[in-house]
Amino acid sequence: MSAETITAFTAPAPSGDTTNDPDGKPRPFLKVAEAGFNTLKEFAANPEAFLSAEEGQGMSENARAAWADARVRLREFHREAEIYVRANPTKAVLGAVGVGFVLGVLLKR
């Protein structure tokens, strides 16, 4: 992709930055991408400036809680699915055959 193609795309300026090109058009995509890349380089050089240890710990605790909740929900879903299959074996087998057929047709393409 050439630089001309990249600059043809436009995106809104980052928050707080309302600069436009000299002819008044919105900021070219390339300038926005460069600003994002520069921010990424700053983060790589000094990650502590972007996220404190307390914030990181809070995010870690939130992730652990979400993971524990997902595991509980998945176990409950598995238990309910097993009960349904035992109560309706014909429907379960026919449903599995149908799903397998559809996936086979889609993956064959």
C-alpha positions as CSV (number, residue, x, y, z in Angstrom):
1,M,0.0,0.0,0.0
2,S,1.5,3.3,-1.0
3,A,1.7,6.4,1.1
4,E,-0.8,8.1,-1.2
5,T,-3.3,5.3,-0.6
6,I,-2.8,5.5,3.2
7,T,-3.2,9.3,3.3
8,A,-6.4,9.0,1.3
9,F,-8.1,7.5,4.3
10,T,-9.2,9.9,7.0
11,A,-9.9,9.4,10.7
12,P,-10.9,11.8,13.5
13,A,-8.2,13.5,15.3
14,P,-7.2,12.2,18.7
15,S,-9.2,13.7,21.6
16,G,-8.1,17.2,22.4
17,D,-6.4,17.6,19.0
18,T,-8.5,19.4,16.4
19,T,-5.8,20.2,13.9
20,N,-6.6,19.9,10.2
21,D,-4.6,19.9,7.1
22,P,-3.7,23.3,5.6
23,D,-6.7,23.0,3.2
24,G,-9.1,22.4,6.1
25,K,-9.6,18.6,5.5
26,P,-9.7,16.2,8.4
27,R,-6.4,14.8,9.6
28,P,-5.1,12.0,7.3
29,F,-5.1,8.5,8.6
30,L,-1.3,8.4,8.5
31,K,-0.9,11.2,11.0
32,V,-3.4,9.6,13.4
33,A,-1.5,6.2,13.1
34,E,1.8,8.0,13.7
35,A,0.4,9.6,16.9
36,G,-0.8,6.2,18.1
37,F,2.6,4.6,17.3
38,N,4.4,7.3,19.2
39,T,2.1,6.7,22.2
40,L,2.9,3.0,22.0
41,K,6.6,3.7,22.0
42,E,6.2,5.9,25.1
43,F,4.3,3.2,26.8
44,A,7.0,0.6,25.9
45,A,9.7,2.9,27.3
46,N,7.9,3.7,30.6
47,P,4.8,1.5,31.3
48,E,4.6,2.7,34.9
49,A,3.6,6.2,33.6
50,F,0.5,4.8,32.1
51,L,-0.7,2.3,34.7
52,S,-0.1,2.4,38.4
53,A,0.5,-0.8,40.4
54,E,-2.8,-0.4,42.2
55,E,-4.7,-0.1,38.9
56,G,-2.9,-3.1,37.6
57,Q,-3.8,-5.1,40.8
58,G,-7.4,-4.0,40.4
59,M,-7.5,-5.2,36.8
60,S,-5.9,-8.5,37.8
61,E,-8.5,-9.0,40.5
62,N,-11.3,-8.2,38.1
63,A,-9.9,-10.7,35.5
64,R,-9.7,-13.4,38.2
65,A,-13.3,-12.8,39.3
66,A,-14.5,-12.8,35.6
67,W,-12.6,-16.1,35.0
68,A,-14.1,-17.7,38.1
69,D,-17.6,-16.6,37.1
70,A,-17.1,-17.9,33.6
71,R,-16.0,-21.3,35.0
72,V,-19.0,-21.5,37.2
73,R,-21.4,-20.7,34.3
74,L,-19.7,-23.2,32.0
75,R,-20.0,-25.9,34.6
76,E,-23.7,-25.1,35.0
77,F,-24.2,-25.1,31.3
78,H,-22.4,-28.5,31.0
79,R,-24.6,-30.0,33.7
80,E,-27.8,-28.7,32.1
81,A,-26.7,-29.9,28.6
82,E,-26.0,-33.4,30.0
83,I,-29.4,-33.5,31.7
84,Y,-31.1,-32.4,28.4
85,V,-29.2,-35.0,26.3
86,R,-30.1,-37.8,28.7
87,A,-33.8,-36.7,28.6
88,N,-33.9,-36.2,24.8
89,P,-31.3,-38.5,23.2
90,T,-32.9,-38.6,19.8
91,K,-33.1,-34.8,19.5
92,A,-29.5,-34.5,20.7
93,V,-28.2,-37.0,18.1
94,L,-30.2,-35.5,15.3
95,G,-29.1,-32.0,16.3
96,A,-25.4,-33.1,16.4
97,V,-25.8,-34.8,12.9
98,G,-27.3,-31.6,11.5
99,V,-24.6,-29.3,13.0
100,G,-21.9,-31.7,11.7
101,F,-23.5,-31.7,8.2
102,V,-23.7,-27.9,8.0
103,L,-20.1,-27.6,9.3
104,G,-18.9,-30.2,6.7
105,V,-20.6,-28.3,3.9
106,L,-19.2,-25.0,5.0
107,L,-15.6,-26.3,5.6
108,K,-15.6,-28.1,2.3
109,R,-15.8,-24.9,0.3
